[in-house]
Amino acid sequence: MSNVPDNLRYRESHEWIDPKQDPAPVGITDHAQAELTDVVFVELPKVGAQVQAGDQVAVIESVKAASDIYAPVSGEIVEVNETLTNEPGLINTDPYLKGWIYKMKIADPSVADVLLSPDGYRTHIA
């Protein structure tokens, strides 16, 4: 059973965001990292990039596949998790705390309400 924290919002493509933090951290879910298996490389987005909800902003490569990572909401990427450059496996071991991928300044925080709730995401992956 995947860990689905109750304080986050989710995309059907398995990204999570914590819209209550500013800037808001973004990463992939426990379910997504389990499907990918061992993450070996993360292509981080560019700090300062203006992104729209649904834009492809990063790539995660595992021993199994490469996966595009999408922006859950529109805004500006203000920080990236440089630690993942040398320790991409943090996405596997701690996808919600140490394994965040980037942080963004959300253009309109109310748009996070259109993302899946924790219960909605649990239903989606069931």
Helices and strands as residue ranges (DSSP letters): E 9-10, E 15-17, E 24-28, H 30-36, E 39-43, E 50-51, E 56-62, E 66-70, E 75-80, H 83-86, H 90-93, E 102-106, G 109-114, H 118-125
